[in-house]
């Protein structure tokens, strides 16, 4: 919308029509004590002065080399992503509420859905959700709707923010969340799932790699859930699927996760997007919207909003969720990101994450005062290190050297006392890792 400034003459003509003397008269109905006070700001500045002012503020920022993950990761974003997503037809496009949304927007969502299905090995993907946490919570709601049961089994290795979101979503439902304890190896055992399951279990939700970086036995856990007729939900890191088994291959009913690793900036934790894909038969209970491909009366390919099972389109009691939108621009970024890498490049990206994390793991665990918490576990790009040193001092020393250090896991339970979660992505160089090791050894 254009901004059209008004001069004094224009304003006076409006005042005359309204029968008032000034703008203040427009707020007569608001008590004086409730009105905003005058702002204590200086006078105006020229454009050059403002630019210089902002440059001085920006110069105070400190760029850190990140060795921290825990749900949001520092991955390289090829310039191709910004080049496409910053085009005006995408950058300014509004959420496609109506079925007559532009074909370009619908096709972009369709391509995104197709790539998520290919990545996860699932049958149907929606157009995206807000983030990984809400995607996991929506998966739980989907399981409750489909099964008619009341209990959700959740791995304690699930990101704690996801667990909090699950509890928030389900607090007013007649449903019960049961947290599954981790074994000494940092994983969920099949026997634990079996012992906690009964005829009222709607779903089993497991993250792999889990919050502590460890790859779970998803095949075995999925089979155990199926024995109890419970839906198995896999929470996955999308980049890890470049090398690890896809959810569809081990029989997952629902696959969800945080899409930020797929070409989305860190941005202090947001905005990101969540992805959700399901096996065939569950699409009608999936939240949000699904774009489908069709042909018009002339036989030409076209795209339509095939499913919108939300409360703004159907009777409230029939709605699958009150999710009101999808993260179209970020989903598009993920689509461009995956397209740019291609199958071979995406696999190489995942392998590089493993290789660099393994190099750092081998170096850090051999420093005096440090040891591997889970020595023989398979991990992706995160791992837990136990230390006899003061973790706060470690991170202070790293910050002084412009490094964002590991996450202190002391609040994650007795099992993780004096433990830290390190993350190493393809962004970290050998020199940065060696410098990290040098600093850790000196603390």
N, C-alpha and C positions, 0 to 999 in steps of 0.2 A: 504494500500500500504506500502510495506517495505521501510525503509529508509536505503540506502546503502552509508556509508561515503566514501569519496575519500581521498587518501593520496596525498602528494606532487607530487609523480611520476605520478599518475593517472591524476592529474590536468594538469601537464605539457604536457602529451600526447594529451589531449583535446585542450590545447592552440595551440600546434603545428599543429593539424588538422585544427583548425579555423584560424590559421595565426595571432594570437594575443599573447601579452606578459603577460597579467594579466586579472583578472576578471573585472577590471575597464574599460578595452577596450570594454567590452560588452555593456557599457552604453554611448558610444561615441555620439550617436544620441541625448542624453538628455543634454540640456544646463547645465553647471556646477552649476549655481546658482539655478537650479530647483531640483538638486539631494539632497537626504536625507543627513543631516549632521551626523557626527559620534555621536554615543550615549555616553553620559557621565555616564557610568556604571562601577562598580568595577569589579575586576577579578572574576574568577570562585570560586565556593565553593564546598565542599564535600556534599554528600547526607545528612549526619547527620547534617551538619551546616545549610543546606537549610530547613530541617524539623524543626529544632529548631527555625529558623527565622520565618517560617510560623506559628508555634505554638504561638510565641510571638505576631504576628499580630492578630491571631484569638482570643487571650486572651483579646484583647481590645473590642471585640464585647460584646454587652449587650443584653441578652435575656429578652424580655418583655412579660408580661402576657397581651394578647390582649383582649380588649373590643371594638374593632372596626371591622366593616364589610364593608358595602357599596359596595358589589359586589365580594369581595374576603374574604374567611372565614377560620378561624382557626379550622379545624376539625381533629380529630384523624385519622391517617392513619395506619391501621393494617399492621404488618410486612409482611403479606401474599402478599400485593401489590408489594412491592419492591422485594420480593423473586421471583415473577414471571416475572415482567417487566425487571429485570436486567439480565435475561437469555440472552446469546449472540445472540440467534436466533431472539429475539425481539429487544434487545437493539441496535444492529447494523444493523437491517433490513432497507433497503431503501424504500422510498415511493413506493407503488405498482402501477407504471405507466402502466405496460403491463398486458394484460389479463393472461399471463402465470406466474404471481406472485405465490409465493409458496402457497400451500394449507393451511399451518399453518397460514400464515398472513391473507389470505382471510377468513378462518374460524373465526379467532379472530375478524375481522371486522364484520362478519355476526352475531356472538354472541352479539357483542356490539349493533348492530342495533336492534336485537331482544329485548334486555333489555331496550333500549330507547323507543321502541314501547310499551312494557309492562308498563313502568313507566309513560309514557305520555298518554297512551290510544289511540294513533294514529295508522295509518295503515302502514306507510312506514317511515323509517329513512334513512338518508344518512350516509356516513362513518365518519362524523364529519367535523367541520370547525375550523377556527383559534381560535375564542373566542366568548363569548356571544355577544359582540358588533357587530362583523361582521355577526354573525348569524341573529341578528335582522335586520341589513341592507339588507342582502340577502333575508330575508322574505319580505321586502318591494319591492325589485326588482321582486321577484316571483309574488307578487300580481299585480304589474304593467303589467307584461307580460301576466298573465292569464286574467285579466279584461279588458285591453285596456283603463283603466281609468287613471286619472292623479293626484288624490288627496289621500294623506295618512294622516289619523288622528292618532296622537300620544299622549298618556297620558303624562302630565307633571310629573307624578309619575314614568316615565321611568328613569332608570339610566342616568344621564346627559352625561356620556361618550358614551352611546349608542346613545343618541340624536345627539351628535357631529358627530359620525360615520355615522349615517343616512344622515345627511346633507352633509357630504363629499361624500358619495356614490352617492347621487342624485343631486349634484350641477350642473352636466352637462346633466341632464335629463330634459325633458319637464314634470316636476312633481312638485307638491306643497306639502309641509309638514305643517300641521296645528296642533299646540299644544293645547291640551284640558286642560282647567283650572281645578284645583282640588277644591273640595267643602271644606267648613270649617272643614269637617271630615277627610280631607286628601285623599279623594278618587275621582274617576271620576264618575259622576252621569250619569245615562242612558239618562236623559233629555239633558245633554250636548252633548253626542254623537249624539242623534237624531237631535238636532238643528244644529249641524255642518255638518251633512251628507247630501249629495245630489246625483244626478245621476252620478256624476263624482268621487265618493269616491271609491277607489280601496280597501282600507284596513283600519281596526282599530287596532292599536297596543297598548296593555295594559299589564303592568307588575303586577304580583301578586305572593307573597307579593311585593308591590311596593318599590321604593327606600327608602321610609320612614318607611318600615316595615309592612305596613298595608295590610291586605288581602282584595282584591277587590271583588265586586259582579260580578264575571266572567260569571255566568250563565245569569244574566240579560243583561250584556253588550254584550255578544255573540248574544243573541236574538235580541237586538236592531240593531247590525251590520247586521245581516241576513235580517232584515226587509228592509234594504237599499241595499240588494244584494252585500254587501261589505264582503271581506274576514276578518275573525277575527283571529288575531295573538296573542297568549298568550306567554308572556315572563315569565318564571317560574324558581324558585329555585328548582333544582331537589330533594334535601333532603326534602323540604316541602311537596313533593308529597307522602311522606310516610303516611301523615295524611289528606292532603287536596285533594279535587276533582281533578282528572286528566283532562287535557285539552280536551281529546277526549270525556269525559263524559258531558261536557257542550257545545259541538259542535264547538270547535275551528277548524279552517281550517289548521292552522300552529302553531306548538309549538316549541319555541326556548329557549335557555338559556345558561348560563355559566356553564361549566362542572367541574370547579375547585373544588367545594365541594365534588365531587365524587373521592376522593383519590389522588388529585393533591396537592403537597406542595405549600405554599404561594409564595415562590421564588420571593419576591419583586414585585409581580404582574404578573408573567409569567415565562415560557410559560404555557398556559392552553389549553383548547379546547372548542369549541362551539358545541352544539348539535342542530339538526333540524329534526323534524318529521312532516309529513303532512297527511291529509286524502287521501283516495284513489281517484285517478283522477288527483292529482297534482304532482305525482312523476315524470312525464315527464318534468316538468318545474323546478324541484328542482336542485340546483347547486351541484357541486362536483361529487361524485360517489356513486353507490349502489352495494353492493355485494349480489349475489343471490345464492340460493342452487339449485342443479340440480343432475342428475345422468349421469354417463358415459355409454359407450356402453355395459359395463358388468353389468350395473344396480347398481353400487356402488355410494354412495353419494359423491358429489364433490361441489366445490364452484367456482364461476366465477364472474368477474366484469360485472354485467348485464347492468349497465348504466354509461356512462361517457360523459355527455353532456357539455363538456367544449371545449374551443377554440383550445386546442392542439389535439383534436381527431376529430372534425367536423368543417365544414365551420364556420368562425368567426361569420357571421350574424345569425347563428343558435345556437350559444353557449348560455347557460343559465347564465354563469358567467365566470369571469377570475380567479376565485379561482383555484389555481394550485395544491392544495394538500389537504390532511386531516391530522389531528394530530394523527397518528396511535398509537404511543406509549402511549400518554396520554389517548386516547380512550380505549386502552387495560387496562390501570390502572383502569379506571372507570368500565370496565367490571369485572375485578377481585374484585374490591371494592364492587360492588353490589352483585356479586356472594357470596362473603364472608359473607355479612350481611344476605342474604336471605330475604324472604318476611317479616317474623316476626321480624327479627333483624333490618331491615330497618325502619319498623314502630316504633319500640322501640326507635331507634336513633332519629327520628323526634319528638317523644313525649318527649324525654329527653331535646331536644333543647327548646321546648315550656315550659316545666316545669322549667328549670333553668332560662330562660329569664323572665318568669312570676314572679319567686321569686325575681330576681334582680329589676324588674320593681316595684313591691310592696314596696321594701325597699327604692329605690331611690326617688320615687315620694313623699314619706313622710318625706324626709329630709327638714329642714327649708331652704327656698330659692330655692327649686326645686318643679316642678309640672309636671304632665303628660300633654303633648300637646293634645293627642287624648285619653282621659280617657277610653272611652267605645269601642274603635276599637279592632278588632281581629288582633293579630299579630303573627308572627312565632318566630324568634329569634332576631329581631331588634325592637327598639321602640324609640320614640322621647320624650325627656325631655326638658322642658323650664326652664330657670334659671335666677335669678336676679344677679347671680355672674358672674365674669369675666371668660369666657370660656378658654382664654389663660392661666390664672393663674391656673385654674383647671387642664388642661393638663400638665402644668409644674410640678405641685405638684404630679401628677400621674407618670410622667416620672421619677422623683426623687425616687419614690418607685418601679421602674421597671414595671410600668403598662403603656400600650399603651391605652390612653383614648379615649373617644367618638369623633366622627367627628363633627366639627363645621359646622352647617347648615346655618350660617348667610348669606352665599352667594347664598342661594337657593330661595331668594325672601322674600318680607315683611312678608309673613305668617310664616316664619321660623326664624325671628329675635330672637336672644338670645336662640336658640334651638340647641340641641345636639342629635346625633344619636348613641345610644348604641347598641352593639351586644353581645349576650351571647350564646355560643354554648355548646355542651356537654363537651367540654374541660375544661370549668371553674368549679372550685370546690366551695362548699359553703364557705370555708374559704377565697378563693380569692374574692368572691362576697362581703362577710362581710367586708373584708379589704378595698375594693373599697368604700363601703358605709361609712366606718370610715374616709377615706381620704377626701371624698366629703364633709362630715359634718364639717371638720376642716378648709376647704379652706376659 
